[in-house]
Amino acid sequence: MSDSPENIQNVTVLGATGSIGQSTLDVIARHPERFRLFAATAHARLDELRDLCLRFNPVFAVFPDAARASELEQALRANSCATRVLAGAEALVDMATHPEVDAVMASIVGAAGLLPTLAAAEAGKRVLLANKEALVVAGALFMEAVRKGGAELLPIDSEHNAVFQSLPAGYAGELAPSGIRRILLTASGGPFRTAPLDSLASVTPEQACAHPNWVMGRKISVDSATMMNKGLEVIEAHWLFNAPAERIDVVIHPQSVIHSMVEYVDGSVLAQLGNPDMRTPIAHALAFPRRMEAGVSALDFFRLGPLSFEAPDLDRFPCLALAYQALRAGGSAPAILNAANEEAVAAFLDRKLTYPGIAWIVAETLERVANQPVDSLAAVLETDRRAREMARGMIEARVA
C-alpha cells in the first residue's frame, strides 16, 4: 500500500454511523494522505450521516429510505456538499463493488450486511470484515467468493484480528503444518459474569447493554452479555482460520487486555495485547502489512494490575454452547442460530422477552427448523426467513 498522493486508498464504510464505522472514520481522519472516504452508508441515523458527509465529503452516501435520502441530498446541497445520495439495498452493493473502491469496511450489523459484503468479496476488494453474519450465515459461500474473487480478507473483530496477528506469516489455513495446537478466543464475560444465576430472569435491556470494557451498539452489547457474540466468533474463527470446533477454545479474561491467543505444539502461546479500543484492529487492517498510528493510548504495564482467566460457565452462558452445537451440526444450523438470536435480542430490547428467554428461543428454533445444505445464497436467505418466522411465532406466543 503506497503512501504517495496518487495512491490514496478509497474506502467504503458500510455502516458508517455505527460504533465500528465511527472508529474507522476516526482512523481515516488521522491519515488523509493515505485514505479517502469514498462512500458512507447508514441505516437509520440520517443526521449523523449528514454530519459525516459534511466533514469528509465522500463521493457517495447511501440511505435505505428514498424519501429521506432525498431530504439528505437537499440538506447537503444547502451546505455546498457535493456528495451524491443513493437509496436502497442495491446501492449498498454498488458501493461495495465500485471500481474506484480499494477497501470496504463491512460493519453493517445483522444479516442486512451479507449481500454487500459478499459482493465486495466477489469483486476482489480488500474486505475489512466486522460483519459476523457473512461468515456465520454463509461461511462456505463467502470463503469461496473470497477465493474466486481474489479478495484480501482481514478480520476486524478484536479477537480474530489478534489471532491473525499471532499466526505465522503467510498462514495458509492449515493448523497442523503450521505447528498450531489451538486458537484461544478471549471473552470479558460481560456484565453478568458473577451475577447470581437466579437474578438473570430480571435483567433489563439497560443492564445488558452496560458492557464493562467496550462501547458498542445495543444488539452486540446484549450478545456480549449472553456470550452469543463469542459463540458467533467461534463460528467465524472456524471459517477464517480453517479450524475445527475442537481446536477453538473460549477463555474468559475480564480485563480485556489480551484480545486472543494462538497456542503452538512446542508449548509457546502467542498473544496480542492492547487497550480495548477498536481503532487498533481497524488501523492494523487498513495499513496491513504495515503499521500506523491509531490514536490509541499505549498499554501501561506498570499500572495494568493482575490479569485473570477462567473457563466459561455454560449454565450461565447457554448461548455459547448453542453456537458450538450449531458449528458442529454444520449446514444451515449457524444461519438458524443467527436469525433466531437476532429476533430474540430484538424482542428482549423491546421488553417482549426476558433475558433467559433469548437462549430458549434460539434453542427451540434450532430444534424446530430443519438443518439443510447451504449451497446457494437463495438457500441461505430462505433458511434465514424460516428461522425468523419460527422465532417470531414463539416470541408472540410467549408474549400472549
QUIURLIN-V997799 format. One record per backbone hydrogen bond with DSSP energy under -0.5 kcal/mol. NH is the residue of the N-H (numbers start at 1). CO is the residue of the C=O. If there is no record, write none. Layout:
((NH,CO) (NH,CO))
//
This chain:
((7,4) (8,5) (9,34) (11,36) (12,103) (13,39) (14,12) (14,105) (15,13) (16,13) (16,41) (17,41) (18,15) (21,15) (22,18) (23,19) (24,20) (25,21) (26,22) (27,23) (28,24) (29,25) (30,26) (30,27) (31,27) (31,28) (32,29) (34,31) (35,31) (36,9) (38,11) (38,36) (39,11) (40,60) (41,13) (42,62) (46,44) (49,45) (50,46) (51,47) (52,48) (53,49) (54,50) (55,51) (56,52) (57,53) (59,38) (60,38) (61,84) (62,40) (63,86) (64,42) (66,64) (69,65) (70,66) (71,67) (72,68) (73,69) (74,70) (75,71) (76,72) (77,73) (78,74) (79,75) (79,76) (80,77) (81,76) (82,80) (84,59) (86,61) (86,84) (88,63) (92,88) (93,89) (94,90) (95,91) (96,92) (97,93) (98,94) (101,98) (102,10) (103,10) (104,126) (105,12) (106,104) (106,128) (107,14) (107,105) (109,107) (113,110) (114,111) (117,113) (118,114) (119,115) (120,116) (121,117) (122,118) (123,119) (124,121) (125,120) (126,102) (127,125) (127,152) (128,104) (128,126) (129,127) (129,154) (130,106) (130,128) (131,106) (132,130) (134,131) (135,132) (136,132) (137,133) (138,133) (139,135) (142,138) (143,139) (144,140) (145,141) (146,142) (147,143) (148,144) (149,145) (150,146) (151,146) (152,125) (153,151) (154,127) (154,152) (156,129) (157,129) (161,157) (162,158) (163,159) (164,160) (165,161) (166,162) (166,163) (167,163) (167,164) (171,168) (178,174) (178,175) (179,176) (180,175) (181,263) (182,263) (183,247) (184,261) (185,183) (185,249) (186,184) (186,259) (187,251) (192,189) (193,190) (199,196) (200,197) (202,199) (203,200) (208,204) (209,205) (210,207) (211,209) (216,214) (221,217) (222,218) (223,219) (224,220) (225,221) (226,222) (227,223) (228,223) (229,223) (231,227) (232,228) (233,229) (234,230) (235,231) (236,232) (237,233) (238,234) (239,235) (240,236) (241,237) (242,238) (243,237) (243,238) (247,244) (248,245) (249,183) (249,247) (251,185) (252,310) (253,187) (256,253) (259,257) (259,272) (260,272) (261,184) (262,270) (263,182) (264,268) (265,179) (267,264) (270,262) (272,260) (273,271) (274,257) (277,275) (280,277) (282,278) (283,279) (284,280) (285,281) (286,282) (287,283) (288,284) (290,287) (301,299) (303,300) (304,301) (310,252) (312,250) (314,312) (316,313) (317,313) (320,317) (321,317) (322,318) (323,319) (324,320) (325,321) (326,322) (327,323) (328,324) (329,325) (330,326) (332,372) (333,330) (336,332) (337,333) (338,334) (339,335) (340,336) (341,337) (342,338) (343,339) (344,340) (345,341) (346,342) (347,343) (348,344) (349,345) (350,346) (351,348) (352,347) (353,347) (358,354) (358,355) (359,355) (360,356) (361,357) (362,358) (363,359) (364,360) (365,361) (366,362) (367,363) (368,364) (369,365) (370,368) (372,370) (375,373) (380,376) (381,377) (382,378) (383,379) (384,380) (385,381) (386,382) (387,383) (388,384) (389,385) (390,386) (391,387) (392,388) (393,389) (394,390) (395,391) (396,392) (397,393) (398,394) (399,395) (400,396))
//
